[in-house]
Amino acid sequence: MSEPAAPKPGDLLASIKSPSDLRSLTSAELAQLAAQIREYLVQSVSRTGGHLGPNLGVVELTIAIHRVFESPKDTIIFDTGHQAYVHKLLTGRTDFSKLRQEGGLSGYPSRSESPHDVVENSHASTALSWAEGILREYQRTGREDHVVAVIGDGALTGGLAWEAINNIGDHADGNLVIIVNDNGRSYAPTIGGLAHHLDALRMSESYEKALAWGKKKLLAHGRPGEVAFEALHGMKEGMRDAISAGVMFADLGIKYVGPLDGHDEVALEFALTRAKAAKQPILVHVITTKGRGYTPAEEDVADRFHAVGRIHPETGLPVATSRFGWTAVFADEILKIARENPKVVGVTAAMMAPVGLLPMKEVFPKRVIDVGIAEQHAVTSAAGMTFAGAHPVFAVYATFLNRAFDQVLMDVALHKAGVTFVLDRAGVTGDDGASHNGMWDIAMLSIVPGLRLAAPRDGDTLRKALREAVAVEDAPTVVRYAKGALPDPIPAAESHDWGDVLQATEAPEVTILATGAFAGVGLEVGSALAGEGIATRVIDPRWLIPVNPQLVDEIANSKLVLTLEDGLEEGGFGSSVRDALAKAGHFTPVIARGVPKKFLAHAKRDQILNEIHLDADSLVGQVKEALQKL
């Protein structure tokens, strides 16, 4: 596939260098611009991969926001940031040829890219707290600029959003506009009481009539002018019944407007203009269609092309089918376990298909629970399930478990609850950038009393680790694995309670503890060292937390130990091995190698590993240098 073309000279999109350029366009030109943006997104993202569906759904909304508000003077925050591609285009970032690749644009807002970006927030439900904090300081310092938070209805399933709304309701005045982008979905369809509430607004007969009446009046009278404002006021009056259904927000102290057609730029612009003039916190409820304007996305029932790899733009079909992945193995094995053990219940936080619980849901619909974007609730609810006799398996991206650490510690571990956490996308994930790398869990969870954590190296050891984890009824267990395709099977030369020996040797001078996704790299390093006459043994410990005392005794007589992990170098598995050796009275030197304690820029996984010297060649050099110093 060739690289995606930049916007063509003469196209309206090519003429937009900043949001101010939008304000001179006519209604017809805005419609033309929206079509060009959708075409550009489809052609570009199909070549690079990325979040396509969410951005196709917010084209008119983003145009209207930037015509009414003055970014970056007015602060615009996108929650979650995967709906900010259109915002990037309208703020002068039109080269998507390296989207989510090293040296290219991030897949999320990024302060390093533009002053128009505020929050790098691939973790949902944070925008309202950011907005409330910014508003509070603006008010304290007398600044009258506006704060605009664009939040998807799925993100409103997160508790943090409601904590923010509670505080926003205390602001009797203030230039804050909350835009609820209601497409009925987060990743998959939005669940819970809030979703039902918004559905009621969507399906209101008065809403449908008012939209038709208001649009007719606005188009008849043109734009701008007092007559159009009167038409919008009439539209509001005609929607009185629907607005009254938004009493929930009004009771919280936030004025409610809507619901509005999120693909009618005219109606959106006038509604936002009135909201801007309100001088008080106001919530604008906007209904959009995820994947709008791209037939393959609109017809994709599962997630409306929420995130795609490289696809054929004409059909939406994948360019290439990736190898059988880690998630697919988990999906297959957890279903087998569920058939055998009726106590097993699956739990997901709005990611049922991506984490592999959909097959189990299809067979056992009452035994897979989707709590929405609410990881804290998921963990504590799982603790409650164990009290009632279940064994919950909470499958979640590793980066998102960070949000529920207190619940893991105080609700699960303190109560010795048999909950299994399955951490997908653990370690360096690459393309999605700093907030998506799942590299924090080993160090974070190592302080949790009683918790056990496994890092399988291939499909077979994943199946084995999952079964061992689910068998534990009196403590939390964790199984973590990487993003993407599985490696080829890595057989053990010897298997012991303390781990699998992958490369054996007599009287090893160097022992490599190669964990999880680094098993293959460990073997490369071991073979290279052995080829230079250095007796090297490679061990996969399988279970990293806690460090097995038998493993400590086994490696104590080595001249040097190298640990490799797809997690933080500080406070991780290698640090625990070093501490365990010292506690047992051994002084074997340990080179603990993992990910440095810093936020990693987006790039391919292999590129990142090379940059942080976790490739095989670099590691061989580090071991040889250390041996020379002994």
Salt bridges, closest charged atoms under 4 A:
GLU60 OE1 - ARG38 NH2 2.85
GLU60 OE1 - HIS263 ND1 3.08
GLU113 OE1 - LYS88 NZ 2.70
GLU113 OE1 - ARG93 NH1 2.85
ASP117 OD1 - HIS87 NE2 2.87
ASP117 OD2 - ARG93 NH1 2.65
GLU132 OE2 - ARG136 NH2 2.38
GLU132 OE2 - HIS171 NE2 2.78
GLU137 OE2 - ARG140 NH2 2.62
ASP145 OD1 - LYS73 NZ 2.50
ASP145 OD2 - ARG143 NE 2.63
ASP182 OD1 - ARG202 NH2 2.41
ASP182 OD2 - HIS285 NE2 2.66
ASP199 OD1 - ARG202 NH1 1.97
GLU205 OE2 - LYS209 NZ 3.07
GLU237 OE2 - HIS233 NE2 3.86
GLU237 OE1 - ARG240 NH2 2.14
GLU265 OE2 - ARG67 NE 3.72
GLU265 OE1 - ARG223 NH1 3.26
GLU269 OE1 - ARG67 NE 2.72
GLU269 OE1 - ARG223 NH2 2.69
ASP332 OD2 - LYS336 NZ 3.38
ASP332 OD2 - ARG463 NH1 2.76
GLU333 OE1 - ARG463 NH1 2.60
GLU333 OE2 - ARG467 NE 2.53
GLU340 OE1 - ARG467 NH1 2.87
GLU375 OE1 - ARG403 NH1 3.49
ASP424 OD2 - ARG425 NH1 3.16
ASP431 OD2 - LYS604 NZ 3.16
ASP432 OD1 - ARG100 NH2 2.96
ASP432 OD2 - HIS436 NE2 3.92
ASP441 OD2 - ARG480 NE 2.62
GLU473 OE2 - LYS343 NZ 3.76
GLU473 OE1 - HIS391 ND1 3.46
ASP488 OD1 - ARG323 NH2 2.88
GLU494 OE1 - HIS496 NE2 3.00
ASP500 OD2 - ARG457 NH1 2.89
ASP500 OD1 - ARG542 NH1 2.46
GLU509 OE2 - LYS559 NZ 3.62
GLU532 OE1 - LYS624 NZ 2.82
ASP540 OD2 - ARG457 NH1 2.68
ASP553 OD1 - HIS586 NE2 3.87
GLU554 OE2 - ARG537 NH1 2.86
ASP566 OD2 - ARG605 NH1 2.87
GLU569 OE1 - ARG593 NE 2.72
GLU570 OE1 - LYS597 NZ 3.41
GLU625 OE2 - LYS629 NZ 3.39
